[in-house]
Amino acid sequence: MFDTGTKSAEYHNHIFEKVSPAMESLGLMCQCLGGGKIEHNSTDRKLRVFGESTAFGKADHSVSVEMLKSVYSDYEISWSDDKK
């Protein structure tokens, strides 16, 4: 995992710009397919994926949810096309 820092990479395009050179140096080609937000409720063990990136548009949230389920199997995970 790449350390994006909390202050220097607040938005999708900042994160992508920061990690893509490191990924490319490993011989990986990278392309951002969209973005969104994740709302995390640790008390209720819920994640909600929603929204979109101003710079990259909306990611396929169903794909993001499937990836999250592989790590957070004990969470209720949902997604929507809601912007907020």
Secondary structure, 3 states (H helix, E strand, C coil): CCCCCCCCCCCHHHHHHHHHHHHHHCCCCCCCCCECEEEEECCCCEEEEECCECCCEECCHHHHHHHHHHHCCCCEEEECCCCC
